[in-house]
Amino acid sequence: MVSIAPISQQIWDMKYRLKEADGTVIDATIEDTWQRVATALAAVEPPETRARHAADFHSALADFRFMPAGRIVAGAGTDRRVTLFNCFVMGTVPDDMSGIFEHLREAALTMQQGGGIGYDFSTLRPKGAPVKGVGADASGPLPFMDVWDSMCRTIMSAGSRRGAMMATMRCDHPDIEAFIAAKRDPGRLRMFNLSVLVTDPFMAAVERDEPWNLVFDGVVYKTVQARDLWDTIMKATYAYAEPGVIFIDRVNRLNNLWYAETISATNPCGEQPLPPYGACLLGSVNLARFVRNPFEETADLDLADLDRVVRLAVRMMDNVVDASNFPLPEQLAEAKAKRRIGLGVTGLADALIMCRARYGGPQALRLIERWMHQIQRSAYLASTELAAEKGAFPLFDREKYLAGEAVRGLDADVRAAIAAHGIRNALLTSIAPTGTISLFADNVSSGLEPVFSFAYTRKVLMPDGTRREEDVTDYAYRLWRRLKGEAPLPDYFVDAQVLTPADHVRVQAMVQKYVDSSISKTINCPEDISFDAFKDVYLMAWAEGCKGCTTYRPNDITGSVLSVEPKKEEKKPEAEPQLPLETPAASVRHEDVYEAGGVVYMTRPLDRPEVLPGKTYKVRWPESEHALYITVNDVVQEGRRRPFEVFINSKNMEHYAWTVALTRMISAVFRRGGDVAFVVEELKAVFDPRGGYWMQGRYVPSLLAAIGEVIEQHLIDIGFIQSAKVEVPEKFQRLAEGGNAGTAGPKGARGCPRCGQPSLVRQEGCDACFSCGYSKCG
């Protein structure tokens, strides 16, 4: 039986454990999950070798040495029509109305199966450009991005996974300034990550402070100073963490498939620059599990075992190409023509700590270089062996492939193997976000990110409605305590709170030298960093050879670091209302429920009692002469309250039709039960294209968002959801001397929109919760 932390058990049960629709468990243990995945991926091998390959694959998965992406762990061997690929870059958007909406349809179909998507909107003509044949001016790319954003919200509302999208735009597009400023509006494009495609000529122009033309279809629409445009990008990401920057010429120049494709977009988290209809297939080697003699002078990775597991991982991931379904036939054709995979790492920071190396320091960089070189070498040699056995990828051109700048930098014997046998997978390595699978793997550090917090406390909801506190500790920290007892933590135990941005960049640049694709990483910057120092982070990333750069600085739009103050006096907490996902089995009939993603959904509406408790709230919207009165009634079950129905009334009859429709829909959702808190999130995310209003010191993007805030406050008042404003008891156990261990959530974290705990952090280009496994990127 695998022994892992309680939070890891929870993540497995909620996200990866195979169950029937009615909740009947199929994977009794984690070993069963590994066996299911190993058997499914071995099924594409010849019948006489399947059993041997399944045993080999299981050995790689055991002890969390190799962690396929969550989509593979959850979907392989389930007989469900799902894709095992996490993300896609969609086709090139044509500059005509029918083509635009055909691509919107393709995006919806892809997201319906759970895939995140990336798009380059540089192909759409700028705002004000003439539209021949209809005597009108173009609206520009931004309004069409709003349409994609709405589609993503709709798909997200209908399923259990959040949508995730990346939008890119070239630095010479005439609407680039509007693109950069798009997220200044707190309610706009919330389903998108944004990145500017920065070219080599632009960076040269920035360095020389030269004029820069904004051009579309050969027409110069505007000329700006390159340095001013660069500063505009920097000011935006300094103020609200977007857009990111992709050095697109470097991406294409170092692409192994330089002769067969041109890249202009990435998947949502940026680790996979992909051509039109390209798909990203991800998996990570858990470096923390390969360390021998941890914390001793002789500590190092077992490179022989690492070589073995990397070779097995390449074969497993290659098999996924043949085992997976695809939302669109174009995606299937693209995947099989090039067979690209994205093998990466997780647990890097923990492995460095266990080898006594400070993240970002000279010794750490030497170790990273040796480890990543070994992974690259093993992966390429494994792929050449697969090519000898099964054939090279269909678009392999020996002469052109070997002539690529990146391939020319490989070891001589690796190049010789490619020349002799070809290669099975056009690209092999990538560093993807691993937040959830890292939690599953006994809470190792995520991807190549530093440890965010060595220890913190999470509150776990118990069946009786009370909460108990549970310590959550990092893998390396826990191992230190087991081996060294209460000895003080050495200086190489550093977390994200004490590292400088330069530490982050140095690690990212060193890893990038041995990665075919790109890296999903967030460079966390302190809130008080100066603007000039902040700009230097991006210039350093450019100079050091990174393919992109994403930073996060706490801000008013995407969220500030929680200000945690001790309570003046401690009170015994009242028993909290029991949410639908904890409904005791005795209170509902078995045939009335099914389970999906850890949430129990009730298929029969609750009966309405004759009398219900509730409250009525008055809302004044500045553009309306009459106030709205919002009534929220609750049903009482076993002494606890949950929302049951909503009524909205106003003398303004212009609102009548939509308010009746809205109240009926919300009430229907409330009466069905389940995790209904998403209603609040959906309403608060609605923005009015005419603009919102500042109300009581904050910006509210629409009247619907104001209604959402009222419902949210009511749900907080009755205890149905938690407020993101967290108070921390003055007394709690510190688990590390001089560190941030034992706080109620990691230091520097924000309130999670799902569980309410102060455990939401930005890393690897995405918001992720350490307490419940929530991820903005799905």
C-alpha positions in Angstrom: 0.0 0.0 0.0 1.4 3.4 -1.0 1.9 5.7 2.0 1.4 9.3 1.2 0.2 12.5 2.9 -3.6 12.9 3.4 -3.8 15.8 0.9 -2.2 13.5 -1.7 -4.8 10.8 -1.0 -7.5 13.4 -1.4 -6.2 14.6 -4.7 -6.0 11.0 -6.0 -9.5 10.2 -4.8 -11.0 13.4 -6.3 -9.1 13.7 -9.6 -7.5 10.4 -10.6 -9.2 7.5 -9.0 -11.5 5.6 -11.4 -15.1 5.3 -10.3 -18.4 4.5 -11.8 -20.9 7.3 -12.5 -22.7 6.3 -9.3 -19.6 6.6 -7.2 -18.7 2.9 -7.1 -14.9 2.7 -6.7 -13.0 0.8 -9.4 -9.4 1.8 -8.4 -9.3 0.4 -4.9 -5.7 1.6 -4.4 -3.2 3.8 -6.0 -1.4 0.7 -7.3 -4.7 -0.1 -9.2 -4.5 3.3 -10.8 -0.9 2.7 -11.9 -1.8 -0.7 -13.2 -4.8 0.7 -15.2 -2.6 3.3 -16.8 0.3 0.9 -17.5 -2.0 -1.7 -19.1 -3.8 0.9 -21.2 -0.6 2.4 -22.6 0.9 -1.1 -23.3 -2.2 -2.1 -25.3 -0.8 -0.5 -28.4 2.2 -2.8 -28.4 2.2 -6.1 -30.2 0.2 -8.7 -28.3 3.2 -10.9 -27.4 5.0 -8.0 -25.7 2.1 -6.2 -23.9 2.5 -7.9 -20.6 6.2 -7.2 -20.4 5.7 -3.5 -21.4 2.9 -3.1 -18.9 5.2 -4.4 -16.1 7.9 -2.0 -17.2 5.5 0.9 -17.3 4.2 0.0 -13.9 7.7 0.0 -12.5 8.2 3.6 -13.8 5.0 4.8 -12.3 5.6 3.1 -8.9 6.8 5.3 -6.2 5.8 8.4 -8.3 9.1 8.2 -10.3 7.3 9.1 -13.6 4.1 11.2 -13.5 2.1 11.3 -16.7 -0.1 14.4 -17.0 -3.3 14.4 -15.1 -5.4 13.8 -18.2 -3.5 10.5 -18.8 -3.8 9.3 -15.2 -7.5 10.1 -15.1 -8.4 8.9 -18.6 -6.2 6.0 -19.7 -7.9 2.7 -19.5 -11.3 4.0 -18.6 -13.1 3.2 -21.8 -14.4 6.8 -21.9 -14.3 8.9 -25.0 -11.8 11.4 -23.7 -8.6 12.9 -25.0 -5.4 12.2 -23.1 -3.8 15.4 -24.5 -4.0 18.4 -22.2 -3.9 21.4 -24.6 -4.0 22.4 -28.2 -3.1 25.3 -30.4 -6.0 25.8 -32.8 -5.9 26.5 -36.5 -5.0 29.8 -38.0 -7.9 32.2 -37.7 -8.9 33.5 -41.2 -9.7 37.2 -41.6 -13.3 36.7 -42.6 -16.6 36.3 -40.6 -17.5 32.8 -41.6 -14.0 31.5 -41.0 -13.8 33.2 -37.6 -17.0 31.5 -36.4 -16.0 28.1 -37.8 -12.9 28.3 -35.6 -15.0 29.3 -32.7 -17.0 26.1 -33.2 -13.8 24.1 -33.3 -12.6 25.7 -30.1 -15.9 24.8 -28.4 -15.7 21.2 -29.5 -12.1 21.0 -28.2 -12.9 22.6 -24.9 -16.0 20.4 -24.5 -13.6 17.4 -24.2 -11.5 19.3 -21.6 -8.7 20.6 -23.7 -7.2 24.0 -23.2 -6.5 26.0 -26.3 -4.2 28.6 -27.7 -4.8 31.1 -30.5 -2.9 33.8 -32.4 -5.2 36.7 -33.1 -2.6 38.6 -35.1 -4.3 37.3 -38.3 -7.3 39.5 -37.8 -7.3 43.0 -39.3 -7.1 45.9 -36.9 -9.8 48.1 -35.6 -10.9 50.6 -38.2 -9.5 48.8 -41.2 -12.0 48.7 -44.2 -14.1 45.6 -44.7 -14.6 45.4 -48.5 -18.0 44.6 -49.8 -20.0 45.7 -46.8 -18.9 49.3 -46.5 -17.9 49.0 -42.9 -14.9 49.2 -40.7 -13.4 46.2 -38.9 -14.0 45.9 -35.1 -10.4 44.5 -34.6 -9.3 41.3 -32.8 -10.3 42.3 -29.3 -14.1 42.0 -29.7 -13.7 38.6 -31.2 -11.6 37.6 -28.3 -14.5 38.6 -26.1 -16.6 36.1 -28.0 -14.1 33.4 -27.4 -14.1 34.4 -23.7 -17.8 34.0 -23.5 -17.7 30.7 -25.2 -15.2 29.4 -22.7 -17.4 30.6 -19.8 -20.3 28.7 -21.3 -18.3 25.5 -21.7 -16.9 25.8 -18.2 -20.4 26.3 -16.8 -21.6 23.1 -18.4 -18.8 20.8 -17.3 -16.7 20.0 -14.3 -13.4 21.4 -15.6 -12.5 25.1 -16.0 -11.7 26.4 -19.4 -8.2 27.7 -20.2 -7.0 29.7 -23.2 -4.0 31.5 -24.4 -4.2 34.5 -26.8 -1.1 35.9 -28.5 -0.6 38.9 -30.7 2.5 40.1 -32.6 4.4 43.1 -31.4 3.9 44.8 -34.8 0.1 44.4 -35.0 -1.7 47.8 -35.1 -3.9 46.8 -32.2 -1.1 45.6 -30.0 -1.5 48.5 -27.5 -5.2 47.7 -27.0 -4.2 44.0 -26.6 -1.7 44.9 -23.9 -4.2 47.0 -22.0 -7.1 44.6 -22.4 -6.9 43.2 -18.8 -6.8 46.6 -17.2 -10.6 46.1 -17.1 -11.1 43.6 -14.2 -13.9 41.8 -15.9 -12.5 41.4 -19.4 -10.9 38.3 -20.9 -10.7 36.5 -17.6 -10.6 33.1 -19.4 -7.5 34.1 -21.3 -3.8 34.2 -20.6 -2.3 36.9 -22.8 1.2 37.0 -24.3 2.9 39.3 -26.8 4.9 37.7 -29.6 8.2 39.6 -29.4 10.5 39.4 -32.4 14.3 39.7 -32.6 14.0 42.9 -34.7 11.8 44.5 -32.1 14.2 43.7 -29.3 17.0 45.2 -31.4 14.9 48.3 -31.9 14.2 48.5 -28.1 17.9 48.3 -27.4 18.6 51.1 -29.9 15.5 53.1 -29.1 14.4 53.1 -32.7 11.0 53.8 -34.3 8.7 50.7 -34.7 6.0 50.3 -37.4 2.7 48.7 -36.5 1.7 47.0 -39.7 -1.1 44.8 -41.1 -1.2 43.3 -44.7 1.7 45.6 -45.7 0.0 48.8 -44.5 1.7 50.9 -41.8 -1.1 52.1 -39.4 1.1 53.7 -36.8 4.7 54.3 -35.9 5.8 54.2 -32.2 9.1 54.2 -30.4 10.1 50.6 -29.8 11.2 51.4 -26.3 8.0 53.1 -25.5 6.0 50.0 -26.6 8.3 47.8 -24.5 7.7 50.0 -21.5 3.9 49.8 -22.2 4.2 46.0 -22.0 6.2 46.2 -18.8 3.9 48.7 -17.1 0.9 46.4 -17.8 2.5 43.3 -16.5 3.9 45.2 -13.5 0.4 46.5 -12.7 -1.7 43.4 -13.4 0.6 40.5 -14.2 -0.2 40.3 -18.0 0.6 40.1 -20.8 3.5 37.6 -20.7 6.3 37.8 -23.4 7.2 35.1 -25.9 10.4 35.5 -27.9 8.8 34.0 -31.0 11.8 34.2 -33.4 13.9 32.3 -30.9 11.1 29.7 -30.6 11.0 29.2 -34.3 14.7 29.3 -34.8 15.3 26.6 -32.2 12.4 24.4 -33.3 13.5 20.9 -34.4 10.8 21.1 -37.1 11.9 24.5 -38.4 11.6 23.1 -41.9 8.0 21.9 -41.6 6.1 24.4 -39.5 5.9 28.0 -38.3 4.7 28.7 -34.7 2.8 31.7 -33.6 0.9 30.5 -30.4 1.3 28.3 -27.4 -0.9 26.3 -25.1 -2.5 28.1 -22.2 0.5 27.9 -19.8 3.1 28.5 -22.5 5.3 25.4 -22.2 4.3 24.1 -25.6 4.7 26.5 -28.6 2.7 24.6 -31.2 1.8 24.9 -34.9 -1.9 25.1 -36.1 -3.8 22.1 -34.6 -0.8 21.0 -32.6 -1.4 19.1 -29.4 0.6 18.9 -26.2 1.3 15.6 -24.5 2.8 16.0 -21.1 4.6 13.9 -18.4 7.2 14.6 -15.8 10.0 12.7 -14.1 9.9 13.3 -10.4 13.6 14.1 -9.6 13.0 14.0 -5.8 12.5 10.3 -6.0 15.9 9.7 -7.5 18.1 11.3 -4.8 20.5 8.9 -3.0 21.8 9.7 0.5 19.7 12.9 0.9 21.2 15.8 2.9 24.6 14.1 3.0 27.8 15.2 1.4 27.5 12.3 -1.1 23.9 13.2 -2.1 23.2 12.9 -5.8 20.7 11.6 -8.3 20.8 7.9 -9.3 21.5 8.7 -12.9 21.3 5.1 -14.0 17.8 4.7 -12.6 16.9 8.1 -14.1 18.1 6.9 -17.5 15.9 3.8 -17.2 12.8 5.7 -16.2 13.2 8.4 -18.9 13.5 5.7 -21.6 10.3 4.0 -20.3 8.6 7.4 -20.1 9.4 8.2 -23.8 7.9 4.9 -24.9 4.8 5.4 -22.7 4.2 8.9 -24.1 4.8 7.8 -27.6 2.1 5.1 -27.1 -0.3 7.8 -25.8 -0.3 9.3 -29.4 -1.9 6.1 -30.6 -4.1 5.4 -27.6 -5.8 8.8 -27.3 -8.9 10.2 -28.8 -8.8 13.7 -30.3 -11.6 16.3 -30.5 -10.9 17.2 -34.2 -9.4 15.1 -37.1 -6.9 17.9 -37.8 -5.5 17.4 -34.3 -5.2 13.7 -34.8 -3.4 14.1 -38.2 -1.0 16.7 -36.7 -0.1 14.6 -33.7 0.6 11.5 -35.7 2.6 13.3 -38.4 5.1 14.6 -35.8 4.6 12.6 -32.7 5.9 15.4 -30.4 5.9 14.7 -26.7 6.6 17.0 -23.7 8.7 15.1 -21.1 9.6 17.3 -18.2 10.5 17.3 -14.6 8.9 17.9 -11.3 10.4 18.0 -7.8 13.5 19.9 -9.0 13.6 22.2 -6.0 13.2 19.4 -3.5 16.0 17.4 -5.3 18.3 20.4 -5.0 17.5 20.8 -1.3 18.1 17.1 -0.7 21.5 17.5 -2.5 22.3 20.5 -0.3 22.2 23.1 -3.1 20.5 26.5 -2.8 18.0 27.2 -5.6 19.5 29.6 -8.1 23.0 29.3 -6.7 26.1 28.2 -8.6 26.1 24.6 -7.2 22.4 24.2 -8.0 23.0 25.4 -11.6 25.8 22.9 -12.0 23.6 20.1 -10.8 20.7 21.2 -13.0 22.9 21.2 -16.0 24.1 17.7 -15.4 20.6 16.3 -14.6 18.9 18.0 -17.6 21.7 16.9 -20.0 21.1 13.3 -18.8 17.4 13.6 -19.3 17.8 15.1 -22.8 20.4 12.5 -23.8 18.3 9.5 -22.5 15.1 10.8 -24.2 16.7 11.3 -27.6 18.5 7.9 -27.5 15.2 6.2 -26.5 13.4 7.9 -29.4 16.0 6.8 -31.9 15.7 3.2 -30.6 11.9 3.5 -31.1 12.4 4.7 -34.6 14.6 1.7 -35.4 11.8 -0.5 -34.0 8.7 1.3 -35.2 9.8 3.9 -37.7 10.5 7.6 -37.6 7.8 10.2 -37.4 6.2 10.7 -40.9 7.6 14.2 -41.5 11.1 13.3 -40.6 13.7 14.6 -43.1 17.1 13.4 -42.1 19.1 16.1 -43.7 16.9 19.0 -42.6 16.3 17.7 -39.2 20.1 17.3 -38.5 20.7 20.8 -39.9 18.5 22.5 -37.3 20.3 24.8 -34.8 19.0 23.0 -31.8 19.8 19.5 -33.1 23.3 20.6 -34.0 23.9 21.2 -30.3 23.2 17.6 -29.3 25.9 15.1 -28.3 27.8 13.6 -31.3 26.6 10.0 -30.6 23.0 11.2 -30.3 23.3 12.9 -33.7 24.9 9.7 -35.1 21.9 7.6 -33.8 19.5 10.0 -35.4 21.4 9.8 -38.7 21.4 6.0 -38.5 17.8 5.3 -37.4 15.8 8.5 -37.6 13.9 9.6 -34.6 10.4 8.6 -33.5 9.4 11.9 -31.9 10.1 15.3 -33.5 10.4 17.1 -30.1 10.8 15.4 -26.8 11.1 17.7 -23.8 9.0 20.4 -22.2 8.5 21.7 -18.7 4.8 21.8 -17.9 2.8 22.9 -14.9 2.6 20.0 -12.4 0.7 21.6 -9.5 -1.9 18.9 -9.0 0.2 15.9 -9.9 2.9 17.2 -7.6 0.4 17.3 -4.8 -0.6 13.8 -5.7 3.1 12.7 -5.6 3.3 13.2 -1.9 3.5 17.0 -2.3 6.9 17.4 -4.0 7.8 20.8 -5.4 6.1 21.7 -8.6 7.9 21.5 -11.9 11.0 23.6 -11.7 9.5 26.1 -9.4 11.0 26.6 -5.9 9.2 25.3 -2.9 6.4 27.8 -2.2 6.0 26.9 1.5 7.6 24.2 3.5 4.7 23.8 5.8 1.3 25.2 6.5 -2.0 24.3 8.0 -5.1 23.5 6.1 -8.6 23.0 7.5 -10.4 19.8 6.6 -14.2 19.6 6.6 -15.3 16.6 8.6 -18.5 14.5 8.1 -20.2 16.2 11.1 -19.7 19.7 9.7 -16.8 20.6 12.0 -13.2 21.2 10.7 -10.0 19.9 11.9 -6.5 21.3 11.2 -4.1 19.3 9.2 -0.4 20.0 8.6 0.7 20.1 5.0 4.4 19.7 4.5 6.7 19.7 1.6 8.3 16.4 0.6 11.9 17.4 1.3 11.0 19.2 4.5 9.1 16.1 5.8 12.1 13.9 4.9 14.5 16.2 6.7 12.4 16.0 9.9 12.2 12.2 9.6 16.0 11.9 9.2 17.3 14.8 11.2 14.6 15.4 13.8 14.3 19.0 15.1 17.7 20.1 13.8 17.5 23.6 12.4 16.9 23.9 8.7 20.2 24.5 6.7 20.5 27.6 4.5 19.7 25.7 1.4 16.1 25.3 2.5 14.9 28.4 0.7 11.4 29.1 -0.5 9.8 31.4 -3.1 9.4 34.1 -0.5 13.2 34.7 -0.1 14.4 34.1 -3.6 15.2 37.0 -6.0 13.8 37.2 -9.5 17.3 36.7 -10.8 17.4 33.3 -9.0 14.3 32.3 -10.9 15.7 33.5 -14.3 19.0 31.7 -13.9 17.2 28.4 -13.2 14.8 28.8 -16.1 17.6 29.7 -18.5 19.7 26.7 -17.5 16.8 24.3 -17.9 15.9 25.8 -21.2 19.3 24.8 -22.7 18.1 21.2 -22.6 14.4 21.6 -23.4 13.1 21.3 -26.9 9.9 23.2 -26.4 9.5 25.7 -23.7 8.9 26.1 -20.0 5.9 27.0 -17.9 7.2 29.1 -15.0 6.1 32.1 -13.0 8.8 34.4 -11.7 7.3 35.7 -8.4 8.3 39.3 -7.7 7.9 41.2 -4.5 5.1 43.8 -4.4 7.6 46.5 -3.6 10.0 45.8 -6.5 10.8 49.0 -8.4 9.6 49.3 -12.0 13.2 49.5 -13.3 14.2 46.4 -11.5 11.1 44.7 -12.7 11.9 45.5 -16.4 15.4 44.1 -15.8 13.9 40.7 -15.2 12.6 40.5 -18.7 15.8 41.8 -20.2 17.7 39.2 -18.3 15.4 36.5 -19.5 16.0 37.7 -23.1 19.8 37.9 -22.6 20.0 34.5 -20.9 18.3 32.6 -23.8 14.8 32.0 -22.4 12.0 31.5 -24.9 9.5 33.5 -22.8 9.0 35.2 -19.5 6.0 35.4 -17.1 6.1 37.2 -13.8 3.6 37.7 -11.0 3.6 40.7 -8.7 0.7 41.1 -6.2 -1.7 43.7 -7.5 -5.2 45.0 -7.2 -6.7 43.4 -10.3 -5.4 39.8 -10.1 -5.1 39.7 -6.3 -2.8 40.9 -3.6 -1.0 38.9 -1.0 -3.2 38.2 2.0 -2.7 40.4 4.9 -2.9 37.9 7.8 -3.5 39.4 11.2 -3.9 37.5 14.4 -7.2 37.5 16.2 -7.5 39.7 19.2 -9.4 36.9 21.0 -10.1 33.4 20.1 -13.6 32.0 20.0 -14.7 28.5 19.7 -15.9 28.2 16.1 -19.6 27.4 15.5 -20.4 24.2 13.7 -20.3 25.0 10.0 -23.2 24.2 7.6 -22.9 20.9 5.9 -22.4 21.5 2.2 -24.0 19.2 -0.5 -20.8 17.5 -1.2 -20.7 16.3 2.4 -24.4 15.2 2.5 -24.6 12.1 4.6 -25.7 9.0 2.8 -28.8 8.7 5.0 -30.2 12.0 3.9 -30.6 11.2 0.1 -31.6 8.2 -1.8 -28.8 6.3 -3.6 -30.7 6.6 -6.9 -30.9 10.3 -6.6 -27.2 11.1 -6.7 -24.1 10.6 -8.7 -20.5 11.7 -8.2 -18.2 13.6 -10.6 -14.9 15.1 -9.6 -15.6 14.7 -5.9 -18.9 16.6 -5.9 -22.2 14.9 -5.2 -24.9 16.1 -7.6 -28.6 15.6 -6.7 -30.7 14.7 -9.7 -34.1 15.4 -8.0 -35.0 18.9 -6.9 -35.4 19.5 -3.2 -39.0 19.8 -2.1 -40.1 23.3 -1.1 -41.2 23.7 2.5 -44.1 26.0 3.3 -42.0 28.5 5.1 -38.3 29.4 4.3 -35.9 31.8 6.1 -34.2 34.4 4.0 -33.1 38.0 3.5 -34.0 40.8 1.1 -31.2 43.1 -0.1 -31.5 46.5 -1.8 -29.2 47.2 -4.7 -29.0 50.6 -6.5 -27.4 50.5 -9.9 -26.3 54.0 -11.1 -27.9 54.0 -14.5 -31.3 52.8 -13.1 -33.9 55.1 -11.6 -35.3 52.4 -9.4 -33.5 50.0 -7.0 -33.5 46.2 -7.3 -34.7 44.1 -4.4 -33.0 40.7 -4.2 -34.5 38.1 -2.0 -32.5 34.9 -1.2 -34.3 32.1 0.6 -32.7 29.1 2.2 -33.7 25.6 3.0 -32.9 24.3 6.5 -31.6 20.7 6.5 -30.7 19.1 9.9 -30.3 22.6 11.4 -28.1 23.9 8.6 -28.9 26.3 5.8 -28.2 26.2 2.1 -29.6 28.5 -0.7 -32.9 27.4 -2.2 -34.3 30.2 -4.4 -33.8 33.8 -5.5 -36.3 36.5 -6.4 -35.4 39.9 -8.0 -38.0 42.7 -8.1 -37.9 46.3 -9.4 -40.2 49.0 -10.5 -38.0 49.3 -13.6 -40.0 47.1 -16.0 -37.1 47.1 -18.5 -35.5 44.5 -16.3 -38.6 42.3 -15.9 -38.0 39.7 -18.6 -34.3 39.0 -17.8 -34.7 39.1 -14.1 -37.5 36.6 -14.2 -35.4 34.3 -16.4 -32.4 34.8 -14.2 -34.2 34.0 -10.9 -35.8 30.9 -12.4 -32.5 29.6 -13.6 -30.6 30.3 -10.4 -33.4 28.9 -8.3 -33.4 25.7 -10.5 -29.7 25.3 -9.9 -30.0 25.9 -6.2 -32.8 23.3 -5.9 -30.7 20.6 -7.7 -28.0 20.8 -5.1 -24.3 20.1 -5.6 -21.5 22.7 -5.8 -23.7 25.7 -6.6 -21.1 28.3 -5.6 -20.1 28.6 -9.2 -23.2 30.7 -9.8 -21.6 33.5 -7.9 -18.4 33.2 -9.8 -20.2 33.3 -13.1 -22.3 36.3 -12.3 -19.4 38.3 -10.9 -17.4 37.6 -14.1 -20.0 39.2 -16.4 -18.9 42.6 -17.7 -21.0 45.2 -19.5 -19.4 46.4 -22.8 -20.6 49.9 -21.9 -18.6 49.8 -18.7 -19.3 49.2 -15.1 -19.3 51.5 -12.1 -17.3 52.2 -9.0 -19.4 51.3 -6.0 -18.3 51.6 -2.4 -14.7 52.0 -3.4 -14.5 49.0 -5.8 -15.2 48.5 -9.5 -18.3 46.4 -10.3 -18.2 45.4 -14.0 -22.0 45.0 -14.5 -25.4 44.9 -12.8 -25.3 41.1 -13.0 -21.9 41.2 -11.2 -23.6 43.4 -8.5 -26.3 40.7 -8.1 -23.6 38.1 -7.9 -21.9 40.0 -5.0 -25.2 40.2 -3.1 -25.7 36.4 -3.5 -22.1 35.8 -2.5 -22.4 37.8 0.7 -25.6 36.0 1.6 -23.8 32.6 1.1 -21.0 33.8 3.3 -23.4 35.0 6.0 -25.2 31.7 6.2 -21.9 29.8 6.2 -22.4 28.1 2.9 -19.1 29.4 1.5 -16.1 31.0 3.2 -15.0 34.5 2.7 -11.5 34.9 1.1 -10.8 37.3 4.0 -9.0 35.0 6.4 -8.3 35.5 10.0 -5.6 33.4 11.6 -5.5 32.3 15.3 -2.7 33.9 17.2 -1.5 30.6 18.5 -0.4 27.9 16.1 2.5 25.5 15.8 5.5 26.6 13.9 7.2 23.7 12.2 10.4 25.3 11.1 12.8 27.7 12.9 12.8 31.0 11.2 10.6 29.9 8.3 7.0 30.4 7.4 5.9 26.9 8.5 2.7 26.5 10.4 0.8 29.6 9.1 -2.7 29.1 8.0 -1.8 28.7 4.4 1.5 29.4 2.6 2.9 32.8 3.2 2.2 34.9 0.1 -1.0 33.0 -0.8 -4.5 34.3 -1.6 -8.0 33.0 -0.8 -9.0 30.1 -3.0 -12.3 30.7 -4.9 -13.3 27.0 -4.3 -12.4 26.2 -0.7 -11.9 29.7 0.6 -8.6 28.8 2.3 -5.5 31.1 2.0 -3.7 28.6 -0.2 -3.9 30.1 -3.8 -0.6 30.9 -5.4 0.5 31.9 -8.8 3.2 29.6 -10.3 3.9 28.0 -13.6 1.7 30.6 -15.3 -1.5 29.5 -13.4 -3.4 30.0 -10.1 -3.4 26.8 -8.1 -4.6 25.9 -4.6 -2.4 23.9 -2.3 -5.3 22.9 -0.1 -8.0 21.5 -2.5 -6.2 21.1 -5.8 -8.2 23.8 -7.6 -6.4 25.1 -10.7 -7.5 28.0 -12.9 -6.0 26.2 -15.8 -8.0 23.0 -15.3 
